[in-house]
Amino acid sequence: MSAAHVHLDLTPPPVVKSIERRSLVFGLIFAAISLVIAFIRPDQFFRAYLLGYMCWLGWLLGRWRFS
């Protein structure tokens, strides 16, 4: 029996590049805003950072536990 050669194209569609670029721009903008807020109001920044960290950590650990 001969092995069948299958050409499997796993390259992402071109729209992925535009989504990637847009996400990078938004990430850099919001990182800059976060740094400004961290210097202006550090108490508010660290409270929000901790809340966001714990929210995502809880979701990811719960997802890991039940998957």
C-alpha positions in Angstrom: 0.0 0.0 0.0 1.4 3.4 -0.9 1.3 6.4 1.5 -1.0 9.2 0.3 0.6 12.6 0.2 -1.7 15.2 1.5 -0.8 18.9 1.2 -2.2 20.6 4.3 -1.9 24.4 4.3 -1.8 25.7 7.9 -0.9 29.3 7.1 -3.3 31.8 8.7 -5.6 33.9 6.5 -4.4 37.4 5.6 -6.9 39.0 8.0 -4.9 37.6 10.9 -2.0 40.1 10.1 -4.4 43.1 10.4 -5.9 41.8 13.6 -2.4 41.2 15.0 -1.3 44.7 14.1 -4.4 46.3 15.5 -4.1 44.4 18.8 -0.5 45.4 19.1 -1.4 49.1 18.7 -4.3 48.9 21.2 -2.0 47.0 23.7 0.7 49.7 23.4 -1.8 52.5 23.8 -3.4 51.0 26.9 0.0 50.1 28.4 1.0 53.8 28.1 -2.3 54.9 29.7 -1.7 52.4 32.5 1.8 53.7 33.1 0.5 57.3 33.3 -2.2 56.3 35.7 0.3 54.3 37.8 2.3 57.5 38.3 -0.6 59.8 38.8 -2.7 57.6 41.2 -0.7 54.6 42.3 -3.2 53.6 45.0 -6.0 53.3 42.4 -3.8 51.7 39.8 -2.6 48.9 42.2 -6.1 48.2 43.4 -7.4 47.8 39.9 -4.3 45.8 38.9 -4.8 43.4 41.8 -8.5 43.0 41.0 -7.9 42.3 37.3 -5.1 39.9 38.1 -7.2 37.9 40.6 -10.2 37.9 38.2 -8.2 36.4 35.4 -6.2 34.1 37.6 -9.4 32.7 39.1 -11.0 32.2 35.7 -7.9 30.5 34.3 -7.4 28.2 37.3 -11.1 27.3 37.3 -10.9 26.6 33.6 -7.8 24.4 34.1 -9.5 22.5 36.9 -12.6 21.6 34.9 -11.1 21.0 31.5 
